Amino acid sequence: MPAASHSALAQAATERYREVRKVTLVGSAVDLGLGVMKLVVGWIASSQALIADGVHSLSDLVTDVLVLMAAKHGHQQADEDHPYGHARIETAATVGLGLSLIAVALGITYDGVHRLLHPDRLLTPTWIALLAAMLSVAAKETIYHYTMRVARKVNSNMLRANAWHSRSDALSSLAVIIGVSGALLGYKAVDTVAAIVVAVMVGRVGWRLASSSIQELVDTGLDSEQVETLKAVILSVDGVDELHLLRTRQMAGRTFADVHIILDNPRISVSEGHQISEEVRAKLILNVDDVVDVTVHIDPEDDETDVRNRLLPLRQAVLAELETRWRGLQTHSQITETRLHYLAGRIEIEIFLPLELAPTFSSAPDPYGFQAAVDDVGYITRVECLYR
């Protein structure tokens, strides 16, 4: 990767970490304040639901710490032991956050069902609990929108998961409001029913976040629509005729791809083929959101199913065979360069001779006998003499 590109990626990763750290620290301060407030008010107001909600708020501090640790280590650039970087730390943390949301949902559901089966455990809270729950909803919903806005900005599923942790707290506080209101009106079971409904919503979000991150951990590729976008960009590059073996994977909102491109001219130089591959890479990174690195393999022809070239000898073996065949030819020692083209399961050979040896138009097609000397070599299709 060019030094400039590496520097740009490092700067972007650092800025991303700063955004994640800032929003998470703000959320942590809110979680701590709300958790303590709800525990104290819940105890004073005899609200079991508010006390449980306070525990829920304090438990969010654990996930906040997890997010901070994952962001700190996940934004680090590639090193010798981690050539693709550390972004998967963030993905693994998102799985943990999703599972914790599911655990919260199961806990709320269990507590709700238990209270429905034992009505004597239902308490009648005072109006102070209602005010505390309202304050919690307002604060946590504000943190949810703030965190989600940053998550979209930096494209972080981990922050999305943490945002939903905040919303799950807001929803559980909403359940407290409904429950306390119902209890004050004499309908104690309303609290429990609302809590179970909230639990289902939270559990569904947790499952979606955990499952999508697990798919990322096992290198699930982009969806078909996104893949078609990549193909369109690649085929728009001058010199590219076709492509195959396009593979993609994601790491914490960043996309990595590798692809084989087939050139429209199989005889171009190595440097020109490399230039085309660099254009493919640059165009994908520039035009497709979240693509940060692309590995491009150059194919002079479609080798996805045709494996005949794999049976051909490499350069040194071919040159040794040619030396044996051409040793007695008068102009053999004047060859200045030999090029090999591996195409369609055979080898085409180009040899360069001094310009003064160029034949006249009336000369035979093989004036120096190079072609005739290798006619019985099965893997050589033709020999062409060039002069310069």
Secondary structure, DSSP 8 states (H G I E B T S, - for coil): --HHHHHHHHHHHHHHHHHHHHHHHHHHHHHHHHHHHHHHHHHHTT-HHHHHHHHHHHHHHHHHHHHHHHHHHHT----SS-TT-STHHHHHHHHHHHHHHHHHHHHHHHHHHHHHH-GGG-----HHHHHHHHHHHHHHHHHHHHHHHHHHHHT-HHHHHHHHHHHHHHHHHHHHHHHHHHHHTT-THHHHHHHHHHHHHHHHHHHHHHHHHHHHHTT----HHHHHHHHHHHHTSTTEEEEEEEEEEEETTEEEEEEEEEES-TTS-HHHHHHHHHHHHHHHHHHSTTEEEEEEEEESS--SS--GGGGS--HHHHHHHHHHHHTT-TTGGG--EEEEEEETTEEEEEEEE-GGG---TTS-SSTTSHHHHTTT-TTEEEEEEEE-
